[in-house]
Amino acid sequence: MSRRMKLGLATTIVVVLVGSLFLMSASKKANRATEVRIEKVGRRDLVATVTASGRIDAKTSVDISADITGRITQIAVHEGDLVRKGQFLLQIDPTIYQAAVSRAEALLASSQSGLVQSKATLDQAQRALTRAQEISKSNSTLISPEAVETAQTSYDVALANYNSSRAQVDQARAGLQEARDNLTKTHLTAPMAGRVVRLAVEEGEVAVPGTFSRETGLLMTIADLSVILAKVKVDETDVIRLQLGDSVEITIDAFPDSTFAGRVTKISNSATLTSTATASGSSDRAVDFDVEITLDNPPVDIRPDLSSTAKIVTDTRRNALSVPIIALTVRENHAVPNESASVPQDTTAKTKKNEAEGVFVVRNGMAFFQPVKVGIAGEEHFEVLSGLTGGEEIVAGTYQAIRDLKDSTRVRNSSGAGPDSAKKGN
């Protein structure tokens, strides 16, 4: 055998050995099981909730504003004070308004005097006209028609003057009433019992009427803190799940270690549109609905405008068959058994036809995709309406493993795997 033939044979043997090793490695890799977390399908109590943020507010509050212009000479309360109905709050300089009352009183007196004079003139003209008419009837030769006509004219003028004087008296009386009302407005009292939650002015400032702006004439705000509300904004996709009377768990940032119970007492029928900036710089319109929640037992030292978060309970299920939220995934499937599932899904007709939600059921070390129909979503689990009967072993993590898992893949349970940190939200 020549040297060249020997080298060729050796090369062939090396290639065959390398190929064999490669095929063996590939075969082992193909048979290697994917490490996942496996759980059994069981039953548990589920609570579906809607979470929304907002602020604390009093059910009843009154803004006290200035109806007249004047310098504030006295403020009798401080912010945070409790006041009773009718209690003195604030004094506006009454000098010019007292002078206006004096002028109005003098004008009324003058008008009344003019009315008395015009009444006397009217009575005199009435008597003169009566005498002239009686003389003319008894003997027309004793008085000329011109004299009778003159007496009639004098009476008409006196009557007109009397009516004018009476109108002037009414006008002067109305002016006096207006002046007195303005003087009264310089002395402000509490329209209701409550707490002064806002004091917007100080002594020496000039109070002005808020003709065009509510904030311009605002002096202070009094709130009745006996009934406290949490006013939150709920997204349009969640508001249809709410009902009046739904129980609520409320957390207030100012009381981090406490939670408070409440009930939904008002759901707005119209939306509030809010502009939100996107990453591309464009502006979208977020559609939210105002919801009011009445707290059952608010803390004594609570105050308006505190930030709060409400967890509204919309539905509950007792001993419901359920699977972890992270276990639910979407795969291609021609028969879609859960088109009406409450979880978000693609709304296009093509996606509905070709994709289904489900879980991977483990049988004999193999993971098989099983479509399921789900109901409400709890904190960490979905209710299962159909597709599972309970007791099945399913792939419950990790999120990355479920996302990459394919049907009929060999799997093995990971040892000591902790809860997955990438759980889906409710």
C-alpha positions, 0 to 999 in steps of 0.5 A: 500500500502506497503512502498516499493511500495510507494517508487517504485511509487515515483521513477517511477514518478521522472524518467518520469518527468526527461525524459519528461524534457529532451525530451522537452529540446532536442526538443527545441534545435532541433528547435533552428535556427542557427544564420547566416548573410543573404544577398540578391544576387545583381549586382555590378562591379567586377575587377579580379586582380593578385597581385605580388611583385618585385622591381623597375629598370631602363629600360636601365642601363650600368655596367662600368667595368675595362678592364685593371689592375691598381690603381684608381687615380681619381673618378670624380663623386659621386653616385647619380650624373647626367652625360651626354654622354662622360663625364669623370668618372674615371682615372686609373694610366696610367704610365705603359701603357704610357711606353708600348706605348713608347716601342711600338713606338720605336719598330715600328721605329726600324722595319721600319728602318730594312724594309728600309735596307732590301728594299735596299738590295733587290733592289741591289740583283735585279739589280745584278740578272738582269745583270747576266741574261742579260750577260748570254743571250748575251754571255754565255761564259762571265759568269759562270752558278754558278755566275748566280745561286749565284745572284739568291740565293742572290735575294731570300734571300733579298726578304725573308728578306724584307718580314720578315721586312715588317711583323715585321713592321706590328706586331710592328704597331699592338703592338703600337695600342694595347698599345694605346688602353690600355692607352685609357682604363685608362680614362673612360667616360660615354657611355650614359646619366643618373644617377650614381646609383652605385659606387662600388670603391674608389680612391686608389683601384686597378681595375681588369678585371672581367674575371670570375665574373661580380662583380669583375671588376664592377666600377659603374653603370649608369641608364637612369631613364627616363623609369622606370620598376617594375619587378615582379614575377608572380606564374605559376597559374596566369601568363596565365591570363596576357596579354600585355597591362594589366593596373596595379596599383603599390605601392612602399614601399618608397612612402607609400601614393601614387599609380602609374599606369602602363602597362604590357610590357613584360611577360617571356616565361620561368620560374624562379625556386626558392627553398623554405623550407617547415615546414618538412624541405624539399625543394620545387621548386616554379615556377614563371615568370618574368613580366615587368611593365612600369610606366606611371608617375614615381616619380622624386626621384625614384631609382632602387631596391626599393620594389614594389607591382603590382596589375594587372587587368586581367578582369572586369565585369560591373553590374555582378550578384555576391555573396560574396566570403565567401558565396561560399562553397562545398557540396556533389552533384551528378550533378556538374554544374560548373566544369569549374569554375575559383576558385580552386577545387579538381581535382580528378574524384571522387571529381568532381562527388560527390561535387559541389560549391554553396551557401545556399539559405534561404527560409522560414527560412530554408537554402537549398544548391544551386549549382552555376557556378562562373566566375571571382573573384573580391576583395570580390565577385564571379561572378555568371554565373548560379544557381541564378537569383538575389534577392535571400537571401543567407547565407553570414556569418560567415565563421564558420557558413557556414562551419558547415551548413547542407542542410535544416537547420533552420537559422535566421539573426544575428542582427548587425553582422559585416563583417566576418574577415575570408574571403577567398582570391581572 
